[in-house]
Amino acid sequence: METRHIPISEVSPLRYLHTIMWAVLCSLLVVAVTAMLGRATINLKAALTDKPDIAVYVLLPDEEIRHVTLLRSAFNDTRRDYLAETREGMKLVKLQKRNGVWSVREVQRLRE
């Protein structure tokens, strides 16, 4: 099988610059998309670990939470109780921090 090579001396400078320009633009696009995905991942991790008020919204997406009020923060800020206004009415949401990550400990529907 014969291998064909493109003679570099026959490639025009304009064609060469055009090819290099597309290669640089594609490389920049890949880097930009990767950076944005990485930043979004860091922001989501921060929301779950550092900001428990936002974690309520992220951990309970099916509840369609409209408003959250902090009721109590206990045990060196490892447990938090919230009053959440959802589509089904008011609910008591209890979060607990385990191994540096906030998780839902309990959700109770409140009667009005």
C-alpha positions in Angstrom: 0.0 0.0 0.0 1.4 3.3 -1.0 1.4 6.3 1.3 0.6 9.6 -0.2 2.1 12.8 1.2 1.1 16.3 0.5 4.0 18.4 -0.8 4.3 21.2 1.7 5.9 23.4 -0.8 2.6 23.4 -2.9 0.4 24.6 0.0 -0.4 28.3 -0.3 0.3 30.5 2.6 -3.4 31.6 2.8 -4.5 27.9 2.9 -1.9 27.2 5.6 -3.1 30.2 7.8 -6.7 29.2 7.3 -6.0 25.7 8.6 -4.0 26.9 11.6 -6.7 29.4 12.4 -9.4 26.7 12.5 -7.1 24.5 14.7 -6.6 27.3 17.2 -10.3 28.2 17.3 -11.3 24.6 17.9 -8.7 24.2 20.6 -9.9 27.4 22.3 -13.5 26.1 22.1 -12.6 22.8 23.7 -10.7 24.5 26.5 -13.6 27.0 27.1 -16.2 24.3 27.3 -14.1 22.2 29.7 -13.5 25.2 31.9 -17.2 26.0 32.1 -18.1 22.5 33.0 -15.4 22.4 35.6 -16.6 25.6 37.1 -20.2 24.5 37.1 -19.2 21.3 39.0 -17.3 23.3 41.6 -20.3 25.6 42.0 -22.6 22.6 42.5 -20.3 21.0 45.0 -20.0 24.3 46.9 -23.8 24.6 47.0 -24.1 21.1 48.5 -21.3 21.5 51.0 -20.9 25.2 51.9 -24.3 26.6 51.5 -27.0 24.5 53.0 -29.7 27.0 52.2 -29.2 26.4 48.5 -28.7 22.6 49.2 -32.4 22.4 50.1 -33.4 23.4 46.6 -30.8 21.1 45.0 -31.5 18.0 47.2 -35.3 18.3 46.8 -36.0 19.2 43.1 -39.3 17.3 43.0 -40.8 19.3 45.8 -40.8 22.6 43.7 -39.7 24.7 46.7 -40.7 28.3 46.4 -39.3 29.8 49.6 -37.1 28.5 52.5 -36.8 29.9 56.0 -34.1 28.7 58.5 -35.7 27.7 61.7 -32.8 26.2 63.7 -29.1 25.5 63.3 -27.8 23.0 65.8 -24.8 20.9 66.8 -22.0 23.2 65.5 -23.9 23.8 62.3 -24.1 20.1 61.3 -27.9 20.0 61.5 -30.4 22.6 60.1 -34.2 22.7 60.1 -36.0 24.7 57.5 -39.6 25.7 56.8 -40.1 25.2 53.1 -43.0 26.5 51.1 -43.7 23.9 48.3 -46.5 23.2 45.8 -48.2 20.9 48.3 -48.0 23.3 51.2 -45.6 24.0 54.0 -43.0 21.3 54.9 -40.4 20.9 57.6 -37.1 19.9 56.1 -34.3 18.7 58.2 -30.7 18.6 56.8 -27.7 16.9 58.3 -24.0 17.3 57.4 -22.2 14.0 57.2 -18.6 13.8 55.9 -18.7 17.4 54.7 -21.8 16.8 52.6 -25.4 18.0 53.3 -28.1 15.4 53.0 -31.8 15.3 53.8 -32.5 13.7 57.1 -36.3 14.1 57.2 -39.2 15.8 55.4 -42.5 16.3 57.2 -45.6 17.8 55.7 -47.2 20.4 58.1 -50.9 20.8 58.6 -52.3 24.3 58.4 
